[in-house]
């Protein structure tokens, strides 16, 4: 019977495609985790930058006004 010989390459190809699909799903999951971590890091850096800008602004305000020397 020739039917099994026809179906065999198709079944192998389907299995290969399923393995590739699973690998891509795993990679996508890892990338989503990395994106989430990067978003958290970005938010933390933004917060630190905002605090640093506020400190610099406070220091600038405390500087004496420029006075011309005679």
Secondary structure as GFF3:
##gff-version 3
##sequence-region A 1 70
A	DSSP	alpha_helix	3	62	.	.	.	ID=ss1
###
